[in-house]
Amino acid sequence: MLISWNTTKRCNLYCKHCYRESGPDEDTVKELSTEEGKKLIDEIKKAGFRILILSGGEPLLREDIYELVAKTKTAGLVPAMGSNGTLLTKEAANELKKSGLAGIAISVDSMDATYHDEFRGVEGAFDLTQAGIENALAAGLRVQINLTLTENNQDEFEKIVDHYEKKGVHAIHPFFLVPTGRALSMEEEGLRSQAYFGMIKKILEKQHSTKLELKPTCAPQFMPMAKEMGLEQRFSRGCLAGIAYCCILPKGEVNICPYLPIEVGNVREKPFDEIWRDSEIFAKLRNYKNYEGNCGKCQYINICGGCRARAYYYKGNYMAEEPWCFRR
């Protein structure tokens, strides 16, 4: 099981698609303190999780981030990080490695610096991110590239895979846009229908010619599609939300996933392990009989589950049928 903790809402970039609507001017006063964070880490371990992803905003803006990474490690969890990479200097990368960080996911949206910078909201971000990737690799960190796919960059996918395989990264996870946060204004740019499934198929087929791990993210249909294509996957299910994954926000709110703005509880009011164990919302998601429409009837409910965030956006009900079912 894995969990994301958005350690801060503050970020040095202003990305067009940010689900957390982060930026440079965010107030961090009421965010979880170092001691609250350490207590949370212990509760995450107690709940049975294995991997903790420290993300943001931009987690490297937290002055205590190395301390939190070290605490994650000593608590018996695998510490990982999600970052835009622009602040990942040689010193920062080495300190993260020293603190026990196992791996870092860095966001790259194009090999075109102009497109990437425009998407990320800051000129020069592309060059800083590339330097950050080099620094992470040199420090001995496992590096994953997170790529947000849209109609504007989908044709770059294979080029990006080939480029970063030569660089020595370990994985590339293409993310499919979910309309939430600032991405609400980008809904029309997201892949859909034939383009959506065509892209998933392209990603799965690319796995034949690369040693990198390629995982379509926010596209749970990749699991049944891979099964029908005869491709083995190490993953257990397409959508893990509420089953083997959830997200904790900067002020302690617990959400089903980063793209689904439904609060399940708050770790300042109740220990996280109790929220994870006792929440009626999580219990509902774990019982496949509660899934509605074709999702509830599907033979692949146990390995797919449909995107609960996409169901919520398009139908106002997170248990509704996934609107982009590949069986249609």
VOBA-1610 file (N, C-alpha, C; in pm, whole numbers, padded with zeros to 5 digits, always signed):
BEGIN
Met+00085-00120+00000Met+00000+00000+00000Met+00088+00125+00000Leu+00040+00229-00063Leu+00113+00354-00067Leu+00020+00471-00039Ile+00079+00579+00008Ile+00001+00697+00045Ile+00079+00822+00009Ser+00007+00927-00029Ser+00069+01056-00058Ser+00037+01155+00053Trp+00138+01229+00096Trp+00117+01340+00188Trp+00161+01467+00117Asn+00064+01554+00087Asn+00096+01685+00031Asn+00149+01771+00145Thr+00281+01771+00163Thr+00342+01832+00280Thr+00325+01983+00287Thr+00302+02046+00173Thr+00279+02190+00168Thr+00200+02224+00041Lys+00128+02336+00047Lys+00058+02385-00071Lys+00144+02486-00146Arg+00251+02528-00085Arg+00339+02627-00145Arg+00423+02563-00255Cys+00444+02636-00363Cys+00524+02586-00476Cys+00592+02703-00545Asn+00710+02679-00598Asn+00781+02784-00670Asn+00736+02796-00816Leu+00651+02701-00861Leu+00592+02708-00995Leu+00443+02735-00983Tyr+00378+02754-01099Tyr+00233+02778-01102Tyr+00176+02701-01221Cys+00169+02569-01205Cys+00134+02480-01316Cys-00013+02490-01354Lys-00038+02484-01485Lys-00174+02501-01538Lys-00270+02395-01486His-00220+02275-01461His-00307+02161-01431His-00307+02122-01284Cys-00248+02201-01196Cys-00226+02160-01058Cys-00357+02127-00985Tyr-00368+02003-00939Tyr-00488+01960-00867Tyr-00498+02026-00730Arg-00385+02067-00674Arg-00384+02129-00542Arg-00391+02281-00551Glu-00386+02336-00673Glu-00389+02481-00697Glu-00279+02551-00617Ser-00160+02492-00622Ser-00046+02545-00548Ser+00017+02663-00620Gly+00098+02739-00545Gly+00168+02853-00603Gly+00263+02915-00503Pro+00338+03017-00546Pro+00440+03079-00459Pro+00384+03155-00340Asp+00259+03200-00348Asp+00206+03289-00245Asp+00115+03220-00144Glu+00116+03088-00143Glu+00027+03015-00052Glu+00071+03033+00095Asp-00027+03048+00183Asp-00003+03063+00327Asp+00020+02924+00387Thr+00131+02905+00456Thr+00165+02774+00511Thr+00148+02766+00664Val+00095+02871+00723Val+00089+02881+00870Val+00014+02764+00933Lys-00097+02723+00874Lys-00181+02620+00935Lys-00149+02478+00887Glu-00041+02464+00811Glu-00003+02330+00764Glu+00055+02247+00878Leu+00054+02117+00864Leu+00103+02029+00969Leu+00247+02064+01006Ser+00274+02072+01134Ser+00407+02105+01182Ser+00498+01982+01173Thr+00625+02002+01205Thr+00720+01891+01204Thr+00675+01781+01298Glu+00637+01818+01420Glu+00596+01717+01519Glu+00465+01648+01478Glu+00372+01726+01423Glu+00248+01666+01374Glu+00278+01570+01258Gly+00373+01608+01174Gly+00413+01523+01062Gly+00473+01393+01109Lys+00557+01399+01210Lys+00620+01277+01263Lys+00516+01185+01326Lys+00421+01244+01395Lys+00313+01164+01453Lys+00232+01098+01342Leu+00204+01172+01236Leu+00131+01118+01122Leu+00206+01001+01059Ile+00336+01014+01045Ile+00417+00908+00985Ile+00404+00779+01066Asp+00407+00790+01198Asp+00389+00672+01283Asp+00251+00610+01263Glu+00150+00694+01247Glu+00013+00644+01227Glu-00001+00577+01090Ile+00068+00630+00990Ile+00066+00568+00857Ile+00127+00429+00863Lys+00238+00416+00935Lys+00301+00285+00954Lys+00207+00190+01027Lys+00141+00239+01130Lys+00049+00157+01209Lys-00068+00110+01123Ala-00108+00191+01025Ala-00221+00155+00939Ala-00186+00046+00838Gly-00057+00014+00827Gly-00016-00095+00739Gly+00039-00054+00604Phe+00064+00075+00586Phe+00118+00121+00458Phe+00266+00087+00447Arg+00313+00080+00323Arg+00453+00046+00296Arg+00532+00164+00241Ile+00470+00244+00154Ile+00539+00355+00087Ile+00470+00487+00120Leu+00550+00587+00158Leu+00498+00722+00180Leu+00561+00815+00078Ile+00476+00880-00003Ile+00522+00976-00102Ile+00505+01116-00045Leu+00615+01185-00024Leu+00613+01322+00026Leu+00607+01414-00095Ser+00497+01487-00107Ser+00479+01572-00225Ser+00430+01709-00183Gly+00371+01784-00277Gly+00328+01918-00245Gly+00206+01958-00326Gly+00208+02086-00368Gly+00313+02182-00372Gly+00450+02126-00408Glu+00551+02196-00361Glu+00689+02150-00379Glu+00748+02118-00243Pro+00768+01989-00214Pro+00814+01949-00080Pro+00950+02004-00042Leu+01035+02035-00139Leu+01168+02087-00107Leu+01163+02229-00051Leu+01045+02291-00050Leu+01029+02422+00012Leu+01010+02412+00163Arg+00982+02290+00213Arg+00972+02271+00358Arg+01112+02262+00416Glu+01140+02345+00517Glu+01273+02346+00578Glu+01303+02215+00650Asp+01198+02143+00692Asp+01218+02019+00767Asp+01207+01895+00680Ile+01212+01909+00548Ile+01184+01796+00460Ile+01283+01681+00479Tyr+01411+01712+00503Tyr+01510+01605+00523Tyr+01482+01530+00653Glu+01438+01604+00753Glu+01402+01544+00881Glu+01281+01451+00865Leu+01185+01493+00782Leu+01066+01412+00759Leu+01099+01286+00678Val+01191+01300+00582Val+01236+01183+00506Val+01303+01082+00599Ala+01393+01132+00686Ala+01464+01044+00779Ala+01366+00975+00874Lys+01266+01049+00921Lys+01166+00991+01010Lys+01088+00881+00939Thr+01053+00904+00813Thr+00981+00804+00733Thr+01063+00675+00725Lys+01192+00690+00702Lys+01281+00576+00692Lys+01291+00500+00823Thr+01314+00571+00932Thr+01330+00505+01062Thr+01200+00444+01113Ala+01087+00495+01064Ala+00957+00439+01104Ala+00929+00306+01035Gly+01013+00271+00937Gly+00995+00144+00868Gly+00917+00154+00738Leu+00900+00278+00689Leu+00833+00301+00562Leu+00937+00327+00453Val+00896+00313+00329Val+00983+00349+00217Val+00953+00493+00179Pro+01050+00585+00198Pro+01025+00726+00165Pro+01048+00755+00017Ala+00948+00816-00045Ala+00958+00859-00184Ala+00915+01004-00191Met+00936+01067-00306Met+00903+01209-00317Met+00852+01241-00456Gly+00760+01337-00463Gly+00713+01393-00589Gly+00755+01538-00595Ser+00828+01577-00700Ser+00886+01711-00706Ser+00885+01763-00849Asn+00892+01896-00863Asn+00908+01951-00998Asn+01054+01953-01041Gly+01144+01922-00949Gly+01285+01907-00981Gly+01366+02034-00990Thr+01302+02150-00989Thr+01375+02275-01012Thr+01465+02314-00895Leu+01435+02265-00775Leu+01514+02299-00656Leu+01610+02187-00617Leu+01620+02088-00704Leu+01700+01969-00673Leu+01846+01991-00712Thr+01914+02070-00632Thr+02056+02095-00652Thr+02137+01970-00616Lys+02266+01970-00645Lys+02350+01858-00607Lys+02347+01838-00456Glu+02350+01949-00383Glu+02349+01941-00237Glu+02217+01883-00186Ala+02106+01928-00245Ala+01975+01878-00203Ala+01961+01729-00234Ala+02004+01688-00352Ala+01994+01547-00392Ala+02077+01458-00300Asn+02197+01503-00268Asn+02283+01424-00179Asn+02226+01417-00037Glu+02167+01527+00008Glu+02108+01528+00142Glu+01985+01437+00149Leu+01907+01436+00041Leu+01791+01346+00036Leu+01836+01201+00040Lys+01939+01169-00034Lys+01993+01032-00033Lys+02044+00996+00106Lys+02115+01087+00168Lys+02169+01066+00302Lys+02057+01047+00404Ser+01946+01116+00383Ser+01832+01108+00476Ser+01754+00978+00461Gly+01776+00907+00350Gly+01710+00778+00331Gly+01608+00773+00221Leu+01598+00879+00140Leu+01500+00878+00031Leu+01532+00765-00067Ala+01430+00688-00101Ala+01449+00575-00193Ala+01439+00617-00339Gly+01346+00707-00367Gly+01326+00748-00506Gly+01251+00878-00515Ile+01259+00941-00632Ile+01193+01069-00653Ile+01128+01072-00790Ala+01004+01116-00795Ala+00931+01134-00921Ala+00939+01282-00959Ile+00987+01309-01080Ile+01007+01446-01125Ile+00920+01471-01248Ser+00852+01583-01250Ser+00755+01612-01356Ser+00820+01675-01478Val+00799+01613-01594Val+00844+01666-01723Val+00729+01650-01822Asp+00690+01756-01889Asp+00573+01750-01976Asp+00604+01757-02124Ser+00732+01783-02158Ser+00769+01793-02299Ser+00921+01804-02309Met+00973+01765-02426Met+01114+01790-02453Met+01133+01929-02514Asp+01022+01998-02534Asp+01023+02136-02583Asp+01023+02228-02460Ala+01134+02296-02436Ala+01146+02378-02317Ala+01039+02486-02310Thr+01003+02543-02424Thr+00902+02649-02426Thr+00767+02596-02381Tyr+00729+02478-02432Tyr+00601+02418-02392Tyr+00602+02384-02244His+00708+02320-02199His+00718+02280-02059His+00708+02403-01967Asp+00782+02507-01999Asp+00783+02627-01915Asp+00646+02694-01913Glu+00580+02696-02028Glu+00447+02757-02034Glu+00348+02674-01952Phe+00359+02543-01958Phe+00271+02452-01884Phe+00295+02465-01734Arg+00421+02488-01698Arg+00460+02495-01556Arg+00457+02637-01500Gly+00440+02735-01588Gly+00416+02871-01542Gly+00537+02955-01507Val+00658+02902-01534Val+00780+02978-01501Val+00884+02956-01610Glu+00935+03064-01665Glu+01039+03055-01766Glu+01168+03001-01704Gly+01231+02908-01773Gly+01355+02849-01724Gly+01335+02724-01641Ala+01210+02687-01617Ala+01182+02568-01534Ala+01237+02441-01599Phe+01227+02431-01731Phe+01273+02311-01801Phe+01420+02283-01773Asp+01504+02383-01789Asp+01647+02364-01770Asp+01680+02327-01625Leu+01612+02389-01531Leu+01635+02357-01390Leu+01591+02213-01359Thr+01480+02172-01420Thr+01431+02036-01398Thr+01528+01932-01455Gln+01582+01959-01574Gln+01679+01866-01633Gln+01803+01854-01545Ala+01847+01965-01490Ala+01961+01961-01399Ala+01927+01882-01273Gly+01804+01898-01225Gly+01760+01825-01107Gly+01759+01674-01130Ile+01717+01632-01249Ile+01717+01490-01283Ile+01860+01436-01282Glu+01952+01510-01342Glu+02093+01469-01344Glu+02149+01460-01202Asn+02113+01555-01117Asn+02162+01556-00979Asn+02107+01437-00900Ala+01981+01406-00921Ala+01920+01293-00851Ala+01986+01161-00891Leu+02009+01144-01020Leu+02074+01023-01069Leu+02216+01012-01015Ala+02288+01122-01015Ala+02426+01123-00966Ala+02433+01089-00817Ala+02328+01125-00743Ala+02324+01097-00599Ala+02284+00952-00570Gly+02244+00879-00674Gly+02206+00739-00656Gly+02060+00718-00622Leu+01977+00818-00650Leu+01834+00805-00625Leu+01765+00736-00742Arg+01661+00659-00713Arg+01577+00602-00818Arg+01491+00715-00873Val+01497+00738-01004Val+01426+00851-01064Val+01313+00803-01153Gln+01197+00859-01130Gln+01079+00834-01212Gln+01037+00966-01276Ile+00998+00962-01402Ile+00947+01081-01470Ile+00795+01073-01473Asn+00731+01178-01424Asn+00585+01190-01433Asn+00552+01284-01549Leu+00471+01236-01640Leu+00437+01309-01762Leu+00286+01325-01771Thr+00237+01448-01772Thr+00093+01472-01787Thr+00060+01482-01935Leu-00020+01388-01984Leu-00054+01381-02126Leu-00174+01469-02160Thr-00163+01544-02268Thr-00274+01622-02321Thr-00273+01607-02473Glu-00369+01668-02536Glu-00372+01666-02683Glu-00248+01733-02742Asn-00186+01821-02665Asn-00074+01900-02718Asn+00061+01829-02712Asn+00075+01728-02625Asn+00206+01663-02613Asn+00202+01512-02629Gln+00085+01456-02662Gln+00073+01310-02670Gln+00169+01249-02773Asp+00199+01322-02878Asp+00287+01267-02982Asp+00434+01260-02938Glu+00465+01321-02826Glu+00603+01320-02776Glu+00633+01199-02687Phe+00532+01121-02653Phe+00548+01016-02553Phe+00669+00926-02580Glu+00675+00867-02698Glu+00784+00773-02727Glu+00921+00842-02727Lys+00924+00963-02775Lys+01048+01041-02775Lys+01097+01064-02633Ile+01004+01094-02543Ile+01039+01118-02403Ile+01090+00990-02338Val+01023+00878-02365Val+01067+00750-02310Val+01209+00718-02356Asp+01234+00729-02485Asp+01365+00696-02541Asp+01474+00787-02483His+01442+00915-02468His+01540+01010-02416His+01580+00976-02273Tyr+01480+00954-02186Tyr+01511+00933-02045Tyr+01561+00791-02016Glu+01532+00697-02103Glu+01593+00565-02086Glu+01744+00577-02103Lys+01788+00655-02200Lys+01931+00676-02222Lys+01995+00749-02103Lys+01916+00835-02038Lys+01966+00910-01923Lys+01986+00820-01800Gly+01910+00709-01796Gly+01925+00617-01684Gly+01815+00623-01580Val+01700+00686-01614Val+01590+00686-01518Val+01530+00546-01510His+01449+00522-01409His+01398+00388-01383His+01255+00365-01430Ala+01176+00472-01439Ala+01035+00455-01473Ala+00981+00584-01532Ile+00874+00569-01612Ile+00799+00684-01661Ile+00651+00653-01640His+00584+00740-01567His+00442+00723-01542His+00363+00834-01612Pro+00303+00805-01726Pro+00219+00904-01794Pro+00087+00923-01719Phe+00056+01046-01684Phe-00068+01078-01614Phe-00171+01129-01714Phe-00294+01082-01700Phe-00404+01129-01783Phe-00482+01233-01705Leu-00508+01345-01768Leu-00567+01461-01702Leu-00704+01429-01640Val-00719+01468-01514Val-00848+01459-01446Val-00890+01602-01412Pro-01010+01646-01452Pro-01052+01784-01430Pro-01078+01814-01283Thr-00977+01865-01216Thr-00991+01907-01076Thr-00886+02013-01048Gly-00909+02099-00949Gly-00815+02208-00924Gly-00806+02302-01044Arg-00686+02346-01078Arg-00671+02434-01194Arg-00693+02359-01325Ala-00686+02226-01322Ala-00708+02148-01444Ala-00853+02155-01491Leu-00942+02211-01408Leu-01081+02229-01452Leu-01088+02313-01579Ser-00996+02408-01590Ser-00996+02496-01707Ser-00933+02430-01829Met-00876+02308-01809Met-00808+02238-01918Met-00886+02115-01965Glu-01008+02101-01921Glu-01084+01979-01949Glu-01086+01943-02097Glu-01096+02042-02182Glu-01103+02016-02325Glu-00970+01972-02385Glu-00860+01995-02313Glu-00728+01954-02361Glu-00695+01809-02326Gly-00773+01750-02234Gly-00748+01613-02194Gly-00785+01514-02304Leu-00712+01402-02307Leu-00742+01299-02405Leu-00874+01232-02368Arg-00948+01191-02468Arg-01076+01127-02441Arg-01110+01029-02552Ser-01205+00942-02525Ser-01257+00847-02622Ser-01145+00770-02692Gln-01143+00772-02824Gln-01047+00692-02900Gln-00903+00733-02872Ala-00878+00861-02856Ala-00742+00908-02828Ala-00694+00857-02692Tyr-00784+00854-02595Tyr-00753+00807-02459Tyr-00711+00661-02462Phe-00794+00576-02522Phe-00762+00434-02527Phe-00648+00403-02623Gly-00637+00481-02730Gly-00525+00464-02821Gly-00392+00493-02752Met-00392+00594-02662Met-00270+00629-02590Met-00235+00521-02488Ile-00335+00469-02419Ile-00308+00360-02324Ile-00247+00241-02397Lys-00303+00207-02511Lys-00251+00094-02590Lys-00107+00121-02633Lys-00079+00245-02675Lys+00057+00280-02718Lys+00156+00265-02603Ile+00115+00306-02484Ile+00202+00293-02367Ile+00229+00146-02336Leu+00126+00064-02340Leu+00143-00079-02313Leu+00231-00146-02418Glu+00212-00109-02544Glu+00293-00167-02651Glu+00439-00123-02642Lys+00462-00001-02595Lys+00598+00051-02581Lys+00677-00031-02480Gln+00607-00094-02387Gln+00674-00174-02285Gln+00758-00286-02346His+00724-00328-02470His+00798-00433-02538His+00939-00389-02576Ser+00958-00259-02597Ser+01086-00211-02650Ser+01165-00126-02551Thr+01126-00127-02424Thr+01199-00051-02324Thr+01211-00131-02195Lys+01317-00105-02120Lys+01336-00168-01990Lys+01273-00085-01879Leu+01227+00034-01914Leu+01166+00121-01815Leu+01028+00069-01774Glu+00990+00096-01651Glu+00854+00068-01608Glu+00764+00180-01661Leu+00662+00143-01737Leu+00566+00240-01789Leu+00430+00211-01728Lys+00374+00307-01658Lys+00245+00285-01592Lys+00149+00399-01624Pro+00044+00372-01703Pro-00059+00473-01723Pro-00126+00504-01588Thr-00133+00631-01553Thr-00186+00671-01423Thr-00312+00754-01442Cys-00409+00735-01352Cys-00543+00793-01368Cys-00607+00739-01496Ala-00574+00615-01526Ala-00629+00544-01642Ala-00640+00397-01605Pro-00729+00363-01512Pro-00734+00225-01458Pro-00766+00118-01562Gln-00819+00160-01676Gln-00851+00063-01782Gln-00726-00005-01837Phe-00607+00047-01803Phe-00486-00016-01854Phe-00472-00160-01805Met-00529-00189-01688Met-00515-00325-01634Met-00593-00428-01716Pro-00723-00410-01739Pro-00792-00508-01824Pro-00743-00506-01968Met-00702-00389-02017Met-00648-00383-02153Met-00519-00464-02163Ala-00432-00452-02063Ala-00308-00530-02061Ala-00338-00679-02054Lys-00437-00714-01975Lys-00476-00855-01962Lys-00520-00912-02097Glu-00602-00836-02168Glu-00652-00882-02298Glu-00543-00882-02405Met-00437-00802-02382Met-00324-00800-02475Met-00219-00905-02438Gly-00243-00976-02327Gly-00149-01079-02283Gly-00024-01024-02219Leu-00031-00901-02163Leu+00084-00838-02099Leu+00074-00849-01947Glu+00175-00905-01885Glu+00176-00917-01740Glu+00208-00782-01676Gln+00143-00753-01563Gln+00165-00630-01490Gln+00196-00663-01344Arg+00285-00585-01283Arg+00316-00608-01142Arg+00214-00541-01050Phe+00126-00461-01109Phe+00029-00386-01031Phe-00095-00472-01003Ser-00161-00446-00892Ser-00276-00527-00852Ser-00408-00474-00906Arg-00418-00342-00924Arg-00546-00282-00963Arg-00521-00147-01028Gly-00609-00108-01118Gly-00595+00021-01184Gly-00617+00138-01091Cys-00730+00139-01020Cys-00762+00246-00924Cys-00752+00191-00783Leu-00660+00245-00704Leu-00637+00198-00567Leu-00706+00287-00463Ala-00773+00392-00508Ala-00829+00493-00417Ala-00918+00432-00309Gly-00881+00453-00185Gly-00959+00404-00072Gly-00937+00258-00041Ile-00867+00188-00128Ile-00844+00044-00111Ile-00701+00017-00065Ala-00606+00073-00137Ala-00465+00058-00101Ala-00391+00190-00117Tyr-00466+00300-00122Tyr-00407+00432-00142Tyr-00503+00541-00095Cys-00449+00649-00043Cys-00526+00771-00020Cys-00428+00887-00010Cys-00479+01006+00016Cys-00397+01127+00014Cys-00426+01212+00137Ile-00320+01268+00194Ile-00335+01358+00308Ile-00291+01497+00264Leu-00374+01596+00291Leu-00350+01733+00247Leu-00265+01810+00349Pro-00214+01926+00313Pro-00121+01999+00400Pro-00173+02030+00540Lys-00304+02050+00555Lys-00360+02085+00686Lys-00421+01963+00757Gly-00390+01844+00706Gly-00431+01722+00775Gly-00556+01656+00723Glu-00620+01716+00622Glu-00740+01653+00567Glu-00702+01525+00493Val-00785+01422+00507Val-00763+01296+00438Val-00863+01288+00323Asn-00812+01274+00202Asn-00896+01262+00082Asn-00881+01124+00020Ile-00982+01082-00054Ile-00978+00952-00121Ile-00859+00944-00215Cys-00839+01048-00293Cys-00722+01059-00380Cys-00700+01206-00410Pro-00584+01244-00465Pro-00557+01387-00486Pro-00655+01455-00581Tyr-00718+01377-00668Tyr-00805+01433-00772Tyr-00953+01426-00734Leu-00981+01377-00613Leu-01119+01360-00569Leu-01139+01436-00438Pro-01193+01557-00444Pro-01201+01646-00328Pro-01313+01611-00230Ile-01310+01490-00178Ile-01405+01449-00075Ile-01326+01418+00051Glu-01353+01492+00158Glu-01278+01475+00281Glu-01334+01359+00362Val-01245+01269+00400Val-01283+01150+00477Val-01264+01174+00626Gly-01174+01262+00661Gly-01144+01292+00801Gly-01028+01388+00808Asn-00979+01415+00930Asn-00865+01502+00948Asn-00776+01444+01058Val-00647+01432+01031Val-00556+01367+01126Val-00534+01451+01252Arg-00577+01576+01251Arg-00570+01658+01372Arg-00685+01627+01467Glu-00787+01562+01413Glu-00906+01530+01493Glu-00914+01382+01529Lys-00849+01298+01449Lys-00855+01154+01472Lys-00729+01091+01412Pro-00666+00997+01481Pro-00545+00934+01426Pro-00571+00875+01288Phe-00471+00890+01200Phe-00490+00844+01063Phe-00524+00695+01055Asp-00457+00612+01136Asp-00483+00468+01128Asp-00628+00434+01160Glu-00690+00514+01247Glu-00831+00491+01278Glu-00921+00538+01164Ile-00884+00649+01101Ile-00959+00697+00984Ile-00955+00592+00874Trp-00836+00540+00847Trp-00818+00439+00742Trp-00899+00313+00773Arg-00903+00275+00898Arg-00972+00152+00939Arg-01124+00170+00945Asp-01171+00285+00993Asp-01312+00298+01030Asp-01399+00379+00934Ser-01339+00449+00839Ser-01417+00537+00752Ser-01523+00461+00672Glu-01645+00512+00675Glu-01754+00452+00598Glu-01730+00470+00448Ile-01668+00581+00411Ile-01639+00606+00269Ile-01539+00504+00217Phe-01432+00481+00293Phe-01334+00382+00252Phe-01397+00242+00247Ala-01482+00212+00345Ala-01548+00081+00348Ala-01635+00063+00223Lys-01700+00169+00182Lys-01785+00164+00063Lys-01703+00134-00062Leu-01586+00197-00072Leu-01500+00177-00188Leu-01441+00035-00191Arg-01423-00025-00075Arg-01362-00158-00067Arg-01460-00270-00094Asn-01588-00238-00098Asn-01690-00338-00128Asn-01736-00319-00272Tyr-01692-00408-00361Tyr-01718-00392-00503Tyr-01866-00399-00538Lys-01948-00449-00447Lys-02093-00455-00471Lys-02155-00315-00472Asn-02081-00218-00418Asn-02134-00081-00412Asn-02112-00002-00541Tyr-02030-00054-00631Tyr-02001+00019-00754Tyr-02123+00015-00847Glu-02152+00129-00908Glu-02275+00142-00986Glu-02253+00127-01136Gly-02361+00109-01208Gly-02357+00101-01354Gly-02274-00017-01403Asn-02211+00003-01518Asn-02132-00105-01577Asn-02011-00142-01494Cys-01958-00048-01414Cys-01844-00081-01328Cys-01882-00192-01230Gly-02000-00181-01172Gly-02045-00280-01076Gly-02071-00417-01138Lys-02099-00419-01268Lys-02129-00545-01337Lys-02007-00605-01407Cys-01901-00529-01414Cys-01787-00567-01499Cys-01706-00683-01441Gln-01664-00772-01527Gln-01581-00885-01484Gln-01443-00839-01438Tyr-01405-00715-01473Tyr-01274-00664-01437Tyr-01277-00568-01318Ile-01386-00568-01242Ile-01399-00476-01129Ile-01283-00492-01031Asn-01232-00614-01016Asn-01126-00638-00918Asn-00988-00587-00963Ile-00968-00567-01094Ile-00837-00519-01140Ile-00844-00379-01202Cys-00963-00326-01223Cys-00978-00193-01283Cys-01042-00098-01183Gly-01171-00104-01167Gly-01242-00021-01071Gly-01289+00112-01126Gly-01240+00150-01245Gly-01278+00280-01300Gly-01217+00393-01220Cys-01201+00508-01280Cys-01146+00624-01210Cys-01258+00690-01128Arg-01245+00682-00996Arg-01348+00738-00908Arg-01352+00891-00919Ala-01239+00955-00943Ala-01235+01101-00956Ala-01305+01145-01084Arg-01285+01071-01191Arg-01349+01105-01318Arg-01500+01084-01309Ala-01542+00977-01241Ala-01685+00952-01219Ala-01747+01067-01140Tyr-01673+01116-01040Tyr-01723+01225-00957Tyr-01736+01354-01037Tyr-01636+01383-01122Tyr-01640+01506-01200Tyr-01756+01506-01300Tyr-01771+01396-01373Tyr-01870+01393-01480Tyr-02011+01358-01432Lys-02023+01288-01318Lys-02155+01243-01274Lys-02191+01287-01133Gly-02097+01351-01063Gly-02126+01399-00928Gly-02136+01290-00825Asn-02088+01171-00858Asn-02100+01055-00770Asn-01976+00968-00787Tyr-01894+00960-00682Tyr-01768+00886-00695Tyr-01786+00735-00707Met-01907+00685-00682Met-01934+00542-00699Met-02001+00512-00833Ala-02021+00614-00913Ala-02089+00596-01041Ala-02001+00522-01141Glu-02061+00483-01250Glu-01989+00417-01359Glu-01883+00511-01417Glu-01764+00459-01440Glu-01657+00535-01504Glu-01704+00575-01644Pro-01704+00705-01677Pro-01757+00748-01807Pro-01672+00706-01926Trp-01545+00670-01904Trp-01458+00632-02015Trp-01427+00483-02014Cys-01528+00402-01998Cys-01509+00257-01994Cys-01467+00204-02131Phe-01361+00123-02135Phe-01310+00075-02264Phe-01400-00032-02324Arg-01499-00080-02247Arg-01591-00182-02297Arg-01700-00123-02385Arg-01714+00007-02386Arg-01822+00069-02464Arg-01791+00065-02613
//
